[in-house]
């Protein structure tokens, strides 16, 4: 195999770099969406933002080749995000 040939199915250096950037962007976007959900007083909007955040994290996990992390379970009695007195 010459230096110009790549193994089929294995991303080249450029593709790997682009993939890492995409994963980083998805994770940063997920963090921004989750933060917006924590700041809003609208419970419906908070749920939409959290769902979109989870979708971005799942996309990043699939792209990175890792299993999708499950969100931490809510503690009993903790207020919903966006609810009065909530996070």
VENJO-V84909 format. One record per residue. RES is the residue in one small letter. SS is DSSP state (H for helix, E for strand, - for the rest). OMEGA is omega in degrees with one decimal (999 if undefined). D_CENTER is the distance of its C-alpha to the mean C-alpha in whole Angstrom. Layout:
# VENJO-V84909
<<RES | SS | OMEGA | D_CENTER> <RES | SS | OMEGA | D_CENTER>>
This chain:
# VENJO-V84909
<<x | - | 179.6 | 38> <x | - | -178.4 | 38> <x | - | 179.6 | 36> <x | - | -178.4 | 35> <x | - | 177.6 | 34> <x | - | 176.9 | 30> <x | - | 178.9 | 29> <x | - | 178.0 | 28> <x | - | 179.0 | 25> <x | - | -178.4 | 24> <x | - | 176.4 | 22> <x | - | -178.2 | 24> <x | H | -179.0 | 24> <x | H | 180.0 | 23> <x | H | -179.7 | 20> <x | H | 178.5 | 19> <x | H | 178.1 | 18> <x | H | -179.8 | 17> <x | H | 178.2 | 14> <x | H | 177.5 | 13> <x | H | 179.5 | 13> <x | H | 178.2 | 11> <x | H | 179.7 | 8> <x | H | 179.3 | 9> <x | H | 179.0 | 9> <x | H | -180.0 | 5> <x | H | 177.2 | 4> <x | H | 178.5 | 7> <x | H | 178.0 | 7> <x | H | 178.5 | 4> <x | H | 179.4 | 7> <x | H | 179.2 | 10> <x | H | 179.5 | 9> <x | H | 178.1 | 10> <x | H | 176.8 | 12> <x | H | 178.5 | 14> <x | H | 179.6 | 14> <x | H | -175.4 | 16> <x | H | -173.5 | 18> <x | - | 175.6 | 19> <x | - | -178.3 | 22> <x | - | -176.4 | 22> <x | H | -179.8 | 20> <x | H | 178.4 | 20> <x | H | 179.3 | 18> <x | H | 178.9 | 16> <x | H | 178.1 | 15> <x | H | -179.1 | 14> <x | H | 178.1 | 12> <x | H | 177.3 | 10> <x | H | 178.5 | 10> <x | H | 176.5 | 8> <x | H | 178.7 | 6> <x | H | 177.6 | 6> <x | H | 179.5 | 6> <x | H | 179.0 | 4> <x | H | 178.3 | 2> <x | H | 177.5 | 6> <x | H | -179.9 | 6> <x | H | -179.9 | 6> <x | H | 178.3 | 7> <x | H | -178.8 | 10> <x | H | 179.8 | 11> <x | H | 178.7 | 11> <x | - | 179.4 | 13> <x | - | 175.4 | 12> <x | - | -179.7 | 12> <x | - | 178.5 | 9> <x | - | 178.1 | 9> <x | - | 177.6 | 11> <x | - | 178.7 | 11> <x | - | 178.9 | 14> <x | - | 178.7 | 17> <x | - | 176.6 | 19> <x | - | 178.9 | 22> <x | - | 177.5 | 25> <x | - | 178.9 | 26> <x | - | -177.3 | 23> <x | - | 176.3 | 23> <x | - | 175.1 | 20> <x | - | 179.5 | 18> <x | - | 178.8 | 20> <x | - | 178.0 | 23> <x | - | -179.1 | 26> <x | - | -179.7 | 26> <x | - | -179.4 | 22> <x | - | 999 | 19>>
